[in-house]
Amino acid sequence: MKFFLLALALSSPLFLLAQDVEYKKGIITVNGAEYAKLEVIKQNFGLTKNFEVYNNAGKKIIIAAVATEFDQDKDDNSTLYYRVTFLTSNQVGIFKVPALSQEKGFAKLIGASNILVNNETDDKRVAEFIAMKGASPKIAVNYTLVNRNKSWPITLQKDRNIEQNSQIIGNFTNRGFYNNVDSYEFALPTGVTVAKISFAGGNNMQNMEVFTAKDNVKRVVPMATNDKLLVADASIDKNQFALKRVVKWLVDNNYL
């Protein structure tokens, strides 16, 4: 196995030679020769930077931007995830770039990549570069609640939206009835699922099993009621009175 890995590394264009990469005044040089030009686009008042890479003929070949849809590594706050688009190879990869020296770190990353052949990105080398040096971060989910006046009552609508003060704060989906248990999902208006609920007993349910995605917790919550509902309005959902109690719990606990 060790022999195989060594042979693979030696056969790879990324490991052919130790390269001397330098970056100065927007120019990336490799072993003393001009490799590419780097243009910096400042974002967030200069706290983060996007990059555009041009070959020596002035053709734009790479675009890089901070990948804000990913959770940054909690064990490594010294780096940022960047989405790097290789325009002439039609490929995209996620890479780590130093947070405090983004420009120089990115220039060094590209300079050491060995992906340029005859002044253009080589598709095979780009794929190998992504596979060997790329990162696989977790997608960050935005659980930001709708800003609204919380003193207003909450209502369920026939279109299965949940409203407060005429603002949609979420919605619910009936996931079916199985083994005497009803299941529902609740989501924010953005489509992000916040909770999965199941309960027995319909509108007279006494507890519910709930999974909340924000904190990744599954638990049983008492939902006892002294009211016995014999006939219920089903214009919104057959369990709409139970769902009102569920929604109140979700709102009270800041899930909706």
N, C-alpha and C positions, 0 to 999 in steps of 0.2 A: 504493500500500500504506500509506504514512504517513497519507494522508487517511482511509483506511478505519479504521485503528487509532484515529485521533483521534476520528472520528465515533462509533466503538464506545464509546470511553471517555466521551465527552460524553453519550451516550445512556444510560449505565449509572447506576442509582440510587446506586451506590457512589462515583460521582465527581461528583455534582451540586454539592456545596458543600464548602469547607474547613470542617471542624467543630472546635469547641473542646471537647475531651473532658477532663473532670476526674473524679477519684475521691477521695472522702473519707468516712471512717467508714461504709464499706459501700455508699455510694450512688454510682452512675455518673450524671454529668450531661453533657448535650450542649447546647452553646450556652446554658448557664445553666439548662436545664430538666431535671428529674429524668427519667432514661431507664430505669434498672433498678436493682435491688438485688442485691448480691453477698454470698453467704455462703461463708466459707472453712472448709474441713475439713482440718486438718493431718494429714500422713502422715509416716512414717519419722522420728518425734521432731521434727517441724517442718521437716525438710530439704526436703520437697516438700509441695505443697498441692493439694487437689482443690477444685473450685468448683461452686456451684449459683447460677444466675441466676434471679431472680424479676421478673415484671413489676410495675407499680405497683399492681396489684390483689392482689398476693400469690401469684400463680400461678407455679409452677416451670416455666420454659420451656427451660432449658439446664442440662446437666450436663457438667463437664469434668474429666478425670483424666489423669495422666501416662501416656503410651502406652508401657508398659514392654516391649512385644513388638517394638519397633523399635530398631534401632541408632541411637544418637545421632550426630549429624553430627560426624565426626572433625576436620573443618576449622573447626568452630564450637562450642566448648564453653561458649559464653555463653548458649545456649538449650536448652530441653527441648521434646520433642514432646508435645503434648497431644491426646487424643482428645476432641472436642467433639460432644456429642449434642444436637441441636435437637429437643426432645421434641415440640413441637406441630407440627413440620414433618416428623417422622420421617426425618431426614437426619443423617449423621455425617460429620465432616471431621477431618483431622489438621492441626494448626497449630503453629507455633513460638512459644514463650513465653519471655521472658528468665528465665534460671535464678536470678539473684540478686534479682530483683524480680518474682516470679511473679504475685503478687496485683495489683500495679499494672499490670504488662504485660498481663495477661489482661483487666483492666477496660478498658484503653485499646483493646485489640483489639475487644472487644464494643461499646464506645461508638462506635468509628469504623465499625462494620460497616453501619449503616443498614438493618438487617434487620427492624426492628420497624415495623409499620403498625397503627395503632389498638390499640397495646399488645400485639399478638401478632406472632409471627414470620411473615414472608411467605415462602411456599415458594419462589417464583422468586428472591427476593433472597437467601435462604439458599443456594440452589444456585449463584448467581453469586458469592457471598462465598466459598464453598468452592473454586470453580474458580479464582478470582483470587488468593486469599490463602492457600489451603491448601498443605500440603507433601506430598511423596511419598517418605517415607523407606523404606529397605530393612528388611525384616523381620529381626529378630535371632533367630538360632537358638541354642538352649541345648544345648551339647555337654557338659554336666556328666555325668561318668561315675558309675556306681553305686559307692557307698562300700561296700567289702567287704574281707575279709581276703585279700590277694593271695598269701599263702603256700600257699593251697589249689590243687589241680589244677583245670583248666578242662575241662568236659565239654560235648559236644553232645547234645541231647535229640531224641527222635523227633518232638516238636512243633516242631522247628527253633529252639528256644530255646537260648541259650548260658548255662551256669550255672557259678558258682564258689561253693563252700561253701553250696550249696542256694539261692543267690541268682541270679536272672536278671539277667545283665549286658548281654544283647543278644539278637539273633536274626538269622537269615539267610533269604534267599529265593532260590530257584533261578530265574534269569531266562531259562533255556533253553540250547539247544545249537545252534550255527550255524557252518558252515565249520570243523568240528572244534574249535570253541572253546566252552567252558562259561563261563557268566556268572552271577554272584551279586551280591546286595546285602546289606550288613550294616547293622543299625540298632540304636540304643539302645532300651531298653524303652519310652521315651517316644514312639517312632516316628520319631525323627530319624535320617535316613540318614547313616552315617558313612563308608561306603566302597562302591565298586563295583569288583568284581574280575572278571577274565577270564583264562583260561589254557587251554592245549592239553596233551594228554597224560594227562588224567584224574588218577588217583591218583599217577601217576609224573611229574607236571608238574615242569619244571625252572626255570620262572620264571613270574611273573604280571604282568599289567598292572593297575595299581591306581590308582583315583582316590579321593582322600580329600577329603571336602567341607569339613572344618574349616579346612584350609589351602589348599583349591582347587588341589591339585597332582595331576598325572597323571604316572606314571612306571612303569618296568619294574623289578621287584625279583627278584633271583635267589632261587630256592627249591630249589636242587639237593638231591637226596637220593641216598644210595648204596643205599638199599633198593629192590629191584625187587618190586613187588606184582603177582603174577600173578592171585590170586583175592582179592577184597576183600569184606568184609561190607558190604552195602548196606541195612542195616535203617534207617539214618537218612537217608543220601543215597548215591548211586552214587559220589560223590567224597569221602566223609566223611573219609578219611585225608588227602587233600590239604587239605580244609577245616580240619582240626585244625592243620595247619601255618600256614594263612592266619590263623586265629584267634590263634594264638600270636604271629604277627608283629603283628597289630593290637593285642593287649594289650601286648606289649613296647614298642610305639611310642605307647602312650597314646591309641589311637583307640577302644578298648573297655575 
